[in-house]
Amino acid sequence: MAQAKIATVLPNATGSVADKTQPPIERAYHYILNRILSGDLAPGMRVPSETVASALGISRMPVRDALRRLEGDGVVIIFANRGAIIAEYNRDEVVQLIEMRAVLEALGARLALANIQRREMEELLYLKRRMERAVDDLASWIAYHDDFHNYLTSLSRRPMLVRQTERIRLMLRPYFRRHHYEHQELEIPGYEHQQIIDAIEAGNPDRLEQVARAHALANVERIASLT
């Protein structure tokens, strides 16, 4: 592995810096995730705990705890005497992660269908509209995109499935962010997600599973090529 780059995390960056109602560990956890979304932190970059602590006005201990949590999520790797770096995955690993995500999210969508009533559909539509309104803000669009899919998967009522899909999404975030940024391509606004909505409204579990899997596999080769 190449020598890790040291990341300078800006104290005035957007994110959970201003949200002092959260416990320090949560603030540090989400702060680092937001820095990945903003592009300040990329795979292979070192995350200096002292810089994060200073930016948030907290001690290093909750930052170290947050980094251990992120390591469990597959987002960072912690080395003894070197600190934490943003995890790097090679091309084959990224392909495998996307394939796993596609299968699990498709299964989650299929299982969710029986639990989607009017209230759940209204929430899905709200999340889709919120995502569409954020097309000019890449970090927000990715976060809202994940919210849409995480909520749909949560309707499967399979907590272990939800945890796995959320973890894979976090592991892939740097690569999806780079793909969207470099290609200036999100999607035809709302089109792919509207297909998911349409499949839900049709009430066909086979069709919904097929659409959800195809959605997750879109651009897999282009994303993997960015490793």
N, C-alpha and C positions, 0 to 999 in steps of 0.2 A: 504493500500500500504506500502511496506517495505521502510525503510529509504533509500533515494536516495544516490547512490554512487557519490562521487565527481570525475569528470573526469579531468585528467591532459592532456591538448592538447599540443602536442609537436610543438614548433615553426619551427622546420626543417622538419616537415612532408610535403609530397607532396600535391599538390593541387593548390589553387588559391593564396597561400601566395605570390608568386613571381609576380603575375599579378597585378601590381599596376596601370594598365590602367583602371581597373574597378572602379566604385564608391565604397566607403567603405561599403555600405550596401550589395552590390552584392558580394564583396569579403568575407564578414563575412558569408553571406548566403551560398555560395558555399563551403567555408572552413568547415563549420559545416557538410554539406552534405558529403563532402569528408572524414571527420573523421568518419562518420557512415560507409561509404563504406570500409574504411581501418580497421574497427573494433575497433578503439580507443574509439568510443562512441557506447554504446549498450543501449537497452531499460532499463529505470530506472535510468540511470546515469545522474547526474546533469551537466549542461554545464555552468561553471563559466564565465560570460561575461568578467571579468577582464583578464582571461587567454587567451581568444580568442583575445581580444583587444591588449594585449601585443604581442602575436604571429604575429599579422598583422601590428602592429605599428600604430594603429588607436585608437580613443577614444571609450568609452563604448557606447555612444549614438547610432552609427550605428549598433553595435552588438545587442543592445536591439531592434532596429527596425528590424533587420534580424530575431531575435528570434520571434518577433510578427508575421512576415511573415511566418515563419516555423510553428508557432502555427496554423495559418490559413490553412496551408497545412496538418495539422494533424501529423506533425513530432515531435513536442515538445509540452509539456504542461507547462504553466507558472503559478506558484503559488505566491500569494502575500507574500512577505517577505522571500521567499524560492528560488526564481529564477526559471530557466527553467530546465526541465528534458526531456530526450528522451522519447517519448510516449511509453507506454506499452499496448499491446493488448492481451486479453486472447485468448484461443484456438478458441472459437466460433466466436469471432470477426475476427480473422485471416481467418478462413474459409469463413466467409461472405464477407470479403474484396476480397479474391481470386475469389469467385463466381461472385461478382459484376464486377471485372476486366475482367473475362472471357466473360461475356455477353456483356459488353460495347466494349471491344476490338474486339470481333467477329463482332458486328454490325458495328464498325468503319471500319474493313477490308472489309466487304461486300459493304459498301457505297463508300469506296475508289476505288474499282475495276474499276468503270466507269471513274475514273480520272487518271488512271495509263497508261501513254504512255511510249515511249522509254526512255525519260529523267528520269522519275520517277523510271522506272525499273532499270536503270543504277545506280541510287542513292541507291536503296534498295540493289542491289548486292554489291555495294561498302561498305555499312554499314554492311552487312553480312560478307564480307571478313575481314573487320577491326575487327569485333568481333572474328572471327576465329583465327586471328593472336594474339589475346590477351589471349589465353587459359591459359597461364602460369602467368597471372597477374589478380587475382580475381577482384580487385577493378575496373580495367579498363574494364574487360569483362562485369561486371554488368552494368557499365555506358554505354558501347557500345550496350549492349543488349537492354537497355532501349531506347537508341537513335533509334535503328532499329524499335522498336514497336511504339515509339512516332511519328516517321516520317510516318509510315504506317497509323496510326490513323489520323494524320494531313491531309492526302490526302482525308479523308472523307469530308473535308470542313465543319466540324461541330465544331466550336470553343468550345462550352460548353462541348461537348463529349470529346474533347481533354483535356480540363482542368480537367475534372473528372478522366480520366484514368491516367493522369500524377500525380495527387494528390494521387490516390490509390497506384501507384507504389512507390512513396516516403514513404508512410505509411508502406508499406510492405518491404522496402529495408533491414532493419536490420534482418528480419526473412529469407529472401532469401539468404542474405549474409551468415548467420550462417549455413543454410542448405547446400549451396555449399561448404563452408569451412569444415564442419564436415564430409560430405559424399564424399568430393573430386569428386563431380559430377556436371558437367555443363550440358553436353549432349554429344552424339556422335557428334563430332564437325561438325556443319553445318547441321546435319541431320534433326532435327525438323524444323529449319528455312528454309531448302531447301524444305520441304513439303509446307510451306507457299508460297515460290517462285513458286513452281510447280503449286499450285492451282491458283495463279494469272495468270500464263502463260496459263493455261487451260481455263481461262475466265469464270469459273463456280462460280457464287456468292454463291450458296448453299454449294458447296464443300469448298470454301474459308472460309466461316463463320464457318463451322464444324471444319475445321483444326485449325483455330485460337482459337476457344473455347477450343478444346482439348489440345492445346499447353498451354494455360493459366491455365488449371486445372491440369496439370501434377504435380504429387507429392504433391497434396494439403494436404493430411493427414500427410505426413512426415514433411512438413513445419509447419503445425499447431501444431504438437506434440512438437515443440521446444519452445513453449511459456512457 
